Amino acid sequence: MNTLFIGYNDGLARVKLTDVAEAQFVLQGPPVASVAVDPHEPDLVYAATLGAGLWRSHDGGATFQKSDFEWPLTWCATVSPCERTGATGALYLGTQLSAVFKSNDAGKSFEELTTVQQIPSRSEWSFPPAPNTHHVHQIALHLEDPDVILFGVELGGVYHSSDGGRTWAQTSADPDPHTLRIHPTQPNRVYEGGGASYCDSRDGGASWRRDLEGIPDEIRYFYSLAVDSGDPANVLLSGSRDPFSGHAVIPEMPVWSSLYRHKLDLGFEEITDGLPPRDETAMGTLAAGDAGEFVYVTEPGDIYRSTDGGRSFATVPYAARAARGSIARAVSFSPR
Amino acid sequence: MMSSDSSDTAQRKQLLRLAIQKLACAPQAQRRYVQMGWMRPAIENLIRIGDELDALQNAGEIDAEQVALVTELREEVMRHLDTNQDFLEERDAAPREFLFGHALENDPWNRVRHTARRCHSRLAGADAPSAAIIAR
């Protein structure tokens, strides 16, 4: 795949990857927290923003228009691969404070899944460092069963429904779900890059297994994750010693981050080939493309690409000056 | 221009707010703060500044309702200090086991957490949502 959407702290870029990365800034202004391409209608692209609601594109991401969804802080957008009305897939949004909304008409109208507000543990949800800023950070939807829905609250747990959101069960996944992914061809394989651990599930997210084999004890914080579309056992995960050096949120604290690769039954191994030094780079955002293909958009704004399943990476020269220095919050491949 | 007294008062309010934030977080985040060595000074700041609330109120930094809530939280924390110090240090556990464990998930600290959340909501006001935009 050769087109990426990169959501930055100040907008959204559509990036063509060849020998170089050529960025076109298609949305300027708000932080873009999540980008979703409708798998049924790839010209339909959604951008969830922190502060400016939901934006839609009907031309493959060349131009975006603001939708009527006015919830100010929208953290994630996900389109169902198996549930559709007419030509477009069911769209789910996760917001701050934590709520889940669903649209069956390509984002024209939404219905809240109000059962989320009745989950008993809701009073325990909080986003460090504040208790009243928790949000639905991730939503993952089953490939074949529209009744299976997963959502993750930062910080409050991963919740699983097998009845279309009528009831929810809290799972044993890490309660700080930074990234949730379902494998694009193996419907029951689900993966989590959690605040304290990598976790995976082989039953569609109902039960989870924690696995940090091979990662040193001092690496206690994880963020982005991507899974090889051609190999469900090949997973890449970003890690750091703690969130503060990992995200460079405290100016006087040195940055530190690394990338790990998980192979079935062999645990994790650190990836160093082609990546910048650990003590010069804050945690970036991963995305998976074709089989064996990954991109890693580091902070500040550099793009690294792997075509050998994540064993090694190469820098993609990226001339977009506006992107440098801005946090890459969301990275998605476009099938176009 | 702010006088040194007023800037000192504003700084104390900020330290108080940060201490309350740490006591209000989810347990896994709090265990990480313990590992970072940030929870002990937060507790110390709550106890110290919580003893000077009259000065903050007189300076107009907090109101009577906020004073009552902070006092309630401070008393709740101090009640548990003698018997329950699992928030202050990581003991007898490997780093990951502590992070994945259940420290701070007992009833006394659940009560502290809920009191701190009421307190933080009243203290943070309109500033609170920006935290989620700045941090990723």
Interface residues (C-beta under 8 A of the other chain):
Chain A: P31 L50 G51 L73 Q96 S123 E124 W125 S126 F127 P128 P129 A130 P131 N132 T133 H135 L155 G156 D174 P175 D176 G195 A196 S197 R210 L212 D217 E218 R220 Y221 D242 P243 F244 H247 V249 I327 R329
Chain B: L18 Q21 K22 A24 C25 A26 Q28 A29 R32 Q35 M36 A94 P95 R96 L99 F100 H114 A116 R117 H120 S121 A124 A128 P129 A131 A132 I133 I134 A135 R136
